[in-house]
Amino acid sequence: MTDDTPKNSEAEAESPRDRMLNSATELFQRNGVAATALSDIVERSGAPRGSLYHYFPGGKSQLTAEATARAGRQLGAMISLLTATRTPAETIRLMVGHFRQQLIDSDYTAGCPVAPGALEAGVDGPEVRRTAGEAFTAWEATVSAALWQRGLAAGEANALATLVISAIEGALVLGKAQQSTRALDRVEQALITHVESLLPSAAPDATRAIDA
């Protein structure tokens, strides 16, 4: 889960709009939506002052919804790549490893970038909550499909996928609160043990063919 693209090149290619979305995501992860002011986002992004409402005429609600959707797509792409190229156990290990490193690197301040939209969107942000829900649903569907391909019945795959996403999300909340990776470490081992106990004893690369 490394990106070989030079970071400087990426930064140079980013538009002010992209920089604001990235900055919003980072600040929401660390501080939450309510505690993040629009001025904080503009300052962190280095975008021209007064440009925020040019790019996001809907204000903070629009910016939060778009940042949440973007984060959901980015993590969704990572999960899709992992499920397509790794075993379920390896996928869990790498997903947890991604979030564990994120916690450590941020001194236990950065959680899931989608969760703030789900937890903090009040009456003024129904679109944000819906967007977060769609992201979680998409991740569940990706994991479920991978488990089904490995031989689990559809209902069992759905339930296990929900368990995987929910457990990791919950462990991230505990990790931030406890200033520790202990919850993630325990969840990682428990999920891998549970997944491996349920999967049919077939070759690791044996998958079901999907009808065209």
Backbone hydrogen bonds, N-H to C=O, Kabsch-Sander energy under -0.5 kcal/mol:
donor,donor_aa,acceptor,acceptor_aa,energy
4,D,2,T,-0.5
10,E,6,P,-1.7
11,A,7,K,-2.6
12,E,8,N,-2.4
13,A,9,S,-1.7
14,E,10,E,-1.0
14,E,11,A,-0.6
19,R,15,S,-2.6
20,M,16,P,-2.2
21,L,17,R,-2.1
22,N,18,D,-2.7
23,S,19,R,-2.6
24,A,20,M,-2.6
25,T,21,L,-2.3
26,E,22,N,-2.2
27,L,23,S,-2.5
28,F,24,A,-2.9
29,Q,25,T,-2.3
30,R,26,E,-1.7
31,N,27,L,-3.3
32,G,27,L,-0.7
32,G,28,F,-1.5
36,T,33,V,-1.3
37,A,35,A,-0.7
40,D,37,A,-0.5
41,I,37,A,-1.6
42,V,38,L,-2.3
43,E,39,S,-2.4
44,R,40,D,-2.5
45,S,41,I,-2.1
46,G,42,V,-1.4
47,A,42,V,-0.9
51,S,48,P,-1.8
54,H,51,S,-0.6
55,Y,51,S,-1.9
56,F,52,L,-3.0
59,G,56,F,-2.4
61,S,58,G,-0.6
62,Q,58,G,-0.6
63,L,59,G,-2.3
64,T,60,K,-3.0
65,A,61,S,-2.3
66,E,62,Q,-2.6
67,A,63,L,-2.5
68,T,64,T,-2.4
69,A,65,A,-2.4
70,R,66,E,-2.4
71,A,67,A,-2.4
72,G,68,T,-2.4
73,R,69,A,-2.2
74,Q,70,R,-2.4
75,L,71,A,-2.5
76,G,72,G,-2.2
77,A,73,R,-2.3
78,M,74,Q,-1.7
79,I,75,L,-2.6
80,S,76,G,-2.5
81,L,77,A,-2.2
82,L,78,M,-2.3
83,T,79,I,-2.7
84,A,80,S,-1.6
85,T,81,L,-1.2
85,T,82,L,-0.6
86,R,82,L,-2.4
91,T,87,T,-2.7
92,I,88,P,-2.4
93,R,89,A,-2.3
94,L,90,E,-2.5
95,M,91,T,-2.6
96,V,92,I,-2.8
97,G,93,R,-2.1
98,H,94,L,-2.1
99,F,95,M,-1.9
100,R,96,V,-2.9
101,Q,97,G,-2.4
102,Q,98,H,-1.7
103,L,99,F,-2.3
104,I,100,R,-2.4
105,D,101,Q,-3.0
106,S,102,Q,-1.6
107,D,104,I,-1.6
108,Y,103,L,-3.8
111,G,29,Q,-1.1
111,G,109,T,-0.7
117,G,114,V,-0.8
118,A,114,V,-1.1
118,A,115,A,-0.5
119,L,115,A,-2.5
120,E,116,P,-2.5
121,A,117,G,-0.7
122,G,120,E,-0.8
125,G,122,G,-1.8
128,V,125,G,-0.5
129,R,125,G,-1.7
130,R,126,P,-2.3
131,T,127,E,-2.3
132,A,128,V,-2.4
133,G,129,R,-2.5
134,E,130,R,-2.3
135,A,131,T,-1.8
136,F,132,A,-2.3
137,T,133,G,-2.4
138,A,134,E,-2.3
139,W,135,A,-2.2
140,E,136,F,-2.5
141,A,137,T,-2.4
142,T,138,A,-2.1
143,V,139,W,-2.4
144,S,140,E,-3.0
145,A,141,A,-2.4
146,A,142,T,-1.8
147,L,143,V,-2.2
148,W,144,S,-2.7
149,Q,145,A,-2.2
150,R,146,A,-1.0
151,G,148,W,-1.7
152,L,147,L,-1.9
157,A,153,A,-2.8
158,N,154,A,-2.5
159,A,155,G,-2.2
160,L,156,E,-2.3
161,A,157,A,-2.4
162,T,158,N,-2.1
163,L,159,A,-2.0
164,V,160,L,-2.4
165,I,161,A,-2.4
166,S,162,T,-2.7
167,A,163,L,-2.7
168,I,164,V,-2.1
169,E,165,I,-2.4
170,G,166,S,-2.6
171,A,167,A,-2.3
172,L,168,I,-1.8
173,V,169,E,-1.6
174,L,170,G,-2.2
175,G,171,A,-2.6
176,K,172,L,-2.2
177,A,173,V,-2.1
178,Q,174,L,-3.3
179,Q,175,G,-1.0
180,S,175,G,-1.6
185,D,181,T,-2.9
186,R,182,R,-2.5
187,V,183,A,-2.6
188,E,184,L,-2.7
189,Q,185,D,-1.9
190,A,186,R,-2.6
191,L,187,V,-2.9
192,I,188,E,-2.2
193,T,189,Q,-2.4
194,H,190,A,-2.3
195,V,191,L,-3.1
196,E,192,I,-2.6
197,S,193,T,-1.5
198,L,194,H,-1.2
198,L,195,V,-0.6
199,L,195,V,-2.0
202,A,200,P,-2.5
206,A,203,A,-2.3
207,T,205,D,-0.6
208,R,149,Q,-2.1
211,D,209,A,-0.5
